[in-house]
Amino acid sequence: MLGYIHSFAAAAAIVGGAFVVARPKGTRIHVLAGRLYLWTMVALNISALGIYRITGSFGPFHFGALLSLATIAAGVLLLRLWKVGGLYGHAYCMLWSYLGLLAAAVSEFATHILDWPSSSGVMGTSLAVFIVGGVIVHRCGPAAIAKITAQISAGAPGGRSFRGRQP
């Protein structure tokens, strides 16, 4: 049963996260999709902590789940600290969280569907996702966040003040 919860939460988080990344930021839809992403990631990671069939004990996947929980917790906390520039930290934490989710999904696909060996299936695919995604995040992230911050400061449509807090 735990595996089904884990798989469902993973699929929902991938869809919710994609929606958050692709849609305009600061809108009501962004906030709702972000909450879906947050809570499905919490369910995904908590369920991961209870799965031991691969290693038989606490292992690297459990460490990854704890790191993921810490990343999304930091992303939420930084958003709450909006007045001290938390939007940048929030965006980066949540984007890296999503990259971690995609890396796990790709490695699952490689090892269980394509039947690649675990070493190349997990390490190789995860590394590839993080390298490509990291380049995109660091090349596009700052400009996108600056644009969103300017929209929010100017009160432009689609730019929310995040419950009345101004940058």
N, C-alpha and C positions, 0 to 999 in steps of 0.2 A: 504493500500500500504506500509506503514511504517513497518508493521509486516512482509511482504514478504521480504523487503530489509534486515531487521534484521535477519530473518531466513536464507536467502541466504548467507549473510555475515558471520553468525555463522558457517554454514556448510563449507564454503570456508576457514575460519580461522582454523577450526579443521583439515582439510586436509593439508593446508599449514603448520601449526604448527607441525603436525606429521611428515611431510617431513623434516622440519628443524631439528627436534629432532633426527630423524633416520639416516640422511645422514651425511657424513663427513663435518666437519666444515671448514669454510674459502674458500670453493670452489665457483665457479661462480654459481652453482646450489643452494648452500646454501644461497648465497646473494639474488638471485632471489626469492627463496621460502620465505626467510625472509621478503623481500619487500611485497610479496603477503600477508603474515601473518600480517605485520604491517598495510597495508592499509585496509585489510578486518576487522581488529580489530578496526581501527578508524571508519569505516562505522558502524560496529556493535555497538560500544559504543555511537556514536552520535545518531544513530537511537534509542537506548535504552533510551536516555534522552528525547525522544519525545513520549514515550509510557507510558500512565497513566491509562490504563484500569484496572490494578490490584488494585492499592491503591487509585486512584483518585487524588493524589498529589505526590509531591516529596517524595520518600521513600527509603528504603534500597537498592533496585535494582538500583536506580539512583546514590546513593552513590557508589555502586559497580562499575558502569560504569565510574564514575569520578576517582575512585581509579585505575581502569584498564588503563584508559588513562594516568594517572600519571606514572604508572609502565612502560608502553611501551615507554613513552616519556623519562623517566629516562634511560631505556635500550638503546635507540638510542643515547642519549646524552653521556652516558658512553662509548659507542663504539667510538664516535668521540674523546673522551679523551684518546685514546689508550695508549699514552705515559705515562700516570700516572696510569697504571694498570686497565684501563677501561674494559678490556675483562672480568675480573671476575664479575664486577658489571653488565655488559651487559648480560652475561650468566644467572646470577641469576635473574635479573629483567625479562628477557624474559621467563625463565622457570617458574617463579611464575605467570607471566601473562598467560602462557599456562595452568597452573594448575587451575587458576581462570576460564578460559574458559571451561575446562573440568568439573569443579565443577558445573558451571552453566548449562552445557549440561546434566549432570547426574541428576541434580535436576529437570530440565525441563522434562526429560524422566520419572522420578519417579512421578512427580505430574500430568502430562498431559497424559501419556501413561499408567502407572501403577495405576493411580488414588489414590496415597498415599495422606494422609493429608498434607497440606502445611508445617506444623511444622516439621514433620519427613522427608518429601520429600525434602525440601530445606535445612534445617539445618543439618539433619543427613547425607544426601548424600554428601553435600558440605564439611562437617567436615571430613568425611571418605576420600574423594579425597585429601584434603589438608594434612591430616596426612600421608597417604600412599605416596603421591607424595613428601611431604616435607622430609620424611625419605630418599627416593630415591635421591632427589636433594642433600641433605646434605651428604649422604654417597658416592655417585658417582661423584658429581659435581667437587670438588676440584681436584681429580686425572685426570678427563677428561679435565679440563681446563688447568692444568699443561702440559698435553700431547700436547694439541693444541698449547700452547704457545711455547713449545720446537720445535715443527714442524715448526712453523712460524719463530722462531729465526734461525733455521738451514736452512731455505729455502727449506724444504722438499716438494715433490709434494703433492698437496692438502692443503698445508699451505700457505695462502696468507699473504701478508704484509698489507692488508687493505689499499689499495691505496698508498702504499709506506711507510706507517708509520711503524716503527719497535717498538717492545716492549721495 
